[in-house]
């Protein structure tokens, strides 16, 4: 697992040296995070080699999706391994109030995220480069950290390849729309509004 994957599973993400924790570990939101990632198109965006299908892992209050674009055979073990791929992660948190969720995102903005407007979000910030990017959002009491980045099991340069801002902003609009649905993210089945 790469540094990106490990950081996300542990509940924080490091992007360009900027750290963003999830608002509060809200165990059980992983299935909702996976549903939302699929709904905004992240699983299709991550793509990958048909012989190396995408892998989805819900973990506590997060979901990690990765797929490999180039594989190789490990000369020692003979196992197939990913040389280069893409990954998407969504980590959800529930704050005590909308004000607390906004405060959480504002702290991320002070730490280096650039404030951006996302329709429906109370506050949003973005950080991105060719290596990957992340959006931090407050939507009511819900906080969301959405990350796109590279993936490698071999230690190869695992960058995204281009600035993913062109995907992060429109997908964050869809994510925000879905988080406004009554019952989402507490009930995973309610987190999909359709196209």
DRENKE-973179 format. One record per residue: x, y, z of N, C-alpha, C in turn. Coordinates in steps of 0.2 Angstrom, whole numbers, plus 5000, padded with zeros to 4 digits. Layout:
! DRENKE-973179
XYZXYZXYZ ...
//
This chain:
! DRENKE-973179
500449945000500050005000500450065000 500350114996500750174996500650225001 501050275002500950325007500250355007 499950365001499250395000498750355004 498850285002498350235004498450235012 499050225015499150225022498850285025 498950345023498750405026498050405026 497650385021496950395021496650345025 496950275026496650235030496650255037 497250285039497350315046496950375048 496550405043496150455044496450525043 496950525040497250595038497550585031 497650645028497950645021498450695021 499050675018499550725017499650735009 499550805007499550825000500050885000 500550874997501050924996501250955003 501350915008501550935015500950965019 500350965016499750995020499350935023 499250935029498850885032498150905034 497650855033496950875034496750805038 496550815044496150765047495450765045 495150705047494450705046494150735052 493550765052493250805057493150765063 492850705063492850665069492750595066 493150545069493050475066492350455067 491950445062491250425062491250355059 491450305063491450235061490750215058 490850185053490250155049490050195043 490450255041490250295035490650265029 491050215030491450185024490950165018 490450125020489950105014489650165011 489450225014489250285011489750315007 490350315010490950345006491050304999 490950244999491050204993490450214988 489850224991489350234987489350304983 489650354987489750424985490250424980 490850384981491350384976491150364969 490750304970490450284963490050324960 489550364964489050404961489450464958 489950494960490250554957490750534951 490750464950491150444944491950434946 492150434952492850414954493050344952 492650294952492850234951492950224943 492550254939492650254932493250304930 493350354934493950394932494650364934 494650324939495250284941495450234936 494850204933494950164927495450104928 495850084923496350034924496349984919 496849934920496849874915496349824916 496049804911495449754912495749684916 496349674915496649614918496849624925 496749694927496949714934496349754937 495849724938495249764940495349814946 494849864946494849904952494749874958 494949904963494949874970494649924975 494049904978493749954982493749924990 493949974994494049955001493750005006 493149985008492850035014493250025020 493350075024493750065030493550125035 493150105040492950145045492450205042 492750265041492350315039492650335032 492950295028493250315022493150255017 493350275011493350225005493950235001 494250184999494850184995494750144989 494850174983494750144976495350154972 495650094970496250104966496250054960 496550074955496650024949497350034946 497549984943498249984940498149994932 498650034930498650044923499250014920 499749994924500349954921500549904926 500649844924500849794929501449764927 501749724932502449694931502349624935 502849584934502849524938503549534942 503349524949503949524954504449464952 505049484951505549434949505649384955 505549404961505649354967505049314968 504449344969503949304971503549274965 503549304959503249284953502449314953 502349354958501649384959501549454954 500949464952500849524948500849574953 501149634951501149694955500949754951 500749804954500549874951501149914950 501349934944501949984943501650054944 501050064940500750134940500050124939 499650164943498950164943498650234946 498050234947497750294950497350274956 497150314961496750304967496350364968 495750344971495350394974495150374981 495050424985494850414992494350464994 493850444998493350495001493350475008 493450525013493450515020492850565022 492350535026491850575029491850575036 491650635039491650645046490950685048 490750675054490150715056490350755062 490250825061490450865066489850875070 489850915076489350925081488850975078 489051015073488651065070488851085064 488551125060488751155054489351205055 489251245060489851285062490451255064 490451195067491051155068491351125062 490851105057491151075051491451135047 491251195047491551245043492151265047 492251265053492851275057493351225055 493151165054493651115052493951125045 493551145040493751165034494151225034 493951275038494351335038495051325041 495151275045495751255048496251225042 495851185038496251165032496451215027 496051265026496251325022496851365025 496851375031497351405034498051365034 497951295033498551255032498751245025 498451285020498651275013498151265008 497651235010497151225005496851295002 496751304996496451364993495751364993 495451414996494751414996494451424989 493951384988493551384981492851384983 492451404978491651404979491451334975 491051294979490751234977490051244978 489551244973488851254974488651204979 488251224985487951184990488451174996 489051184995489551175001489551235005 489551235012489651285016490251315016 490851275015491451305014491851245010 492351265006492751215002493451235001 493951195001494551214999494851154995 495351174991495751124986496451134986 496851084985497551084984497651034979 498151054974498251004968498851014965 499150964962499750974957499750904953 500250894949500350834945500350774949 500550774955500550724959499850694962 499350744962498750724964498350784967 497850774970497450834973496950814978 496650864982496150844987495750904988 495050894989494550944991494350924998 494250985002494050975008493351015008 492850985011492151015010491751015017 491451065018490951065024490251065021 489851015022489151015019488651005025 488351055028487951045034488451025040 488250975043488750945048489250895046 489150875039489650825036490250865034 490850835035491450855032491650795027 491950815021492250765017492850785014 493350735014493950745011494050705005 494050724999494050694993494750694989 495050644988495750644986495850604979 496250624974496450584968497150584968 497450534967498150524967498450464963 499050454963499350404960499450344964 499550284962499550224966500150174963 500550144967501050104964501250054970 501349994968501549944973502349934973 502649964968503349954967503850014969 503550064971503950124973504050174967 503750154961503850194955503550264956 503650314952503350384953502650374952 502250384958501550364958501150434958 501350474953500950534953500350524948 499850574949499250574945499350584937 499850624936500050634929499850704926 499350734929499150804927498750824933 498650894933498250924938497550894938 497350864944496650834944496150884946 496350944946495851004948495250994943 495350984937494850974932494250924933 494450874938493950824940493750844947 494150864951493950874958493350924959 493350974955492851024956492151004954 492150974948491450954946491250894950 491650854952491450794956491250814963 491550864965491450894972490750924972 490550954966489850974966489350924966 489450864963489050804963489050774970 489550774973489650754980489250794985 489350854984488950904989488150894988 487950894981487250874980487050814983 487350764983487150694986487150704994 487650744997487650745004487050785007 486750825002486150865004485550815004 485550755002485050715002484850685009 484250695011484050675018484250595019 484550585024484850525026485550505024 485850545020486550535018486950575022 487550555025487850495024487650435029 487250445033487050395038486850335035 486450335030486150275026486450275019 486950225018487250225011486750225005 486250185006485750185000485450244998 485450295003485150365001485650414998 486250394997486750434995486850444988 486350424984486450424976485850454973 485950514970485450554967485350544960 485850504957485750494950486150544946 486150544939486550584935486350654935 
//
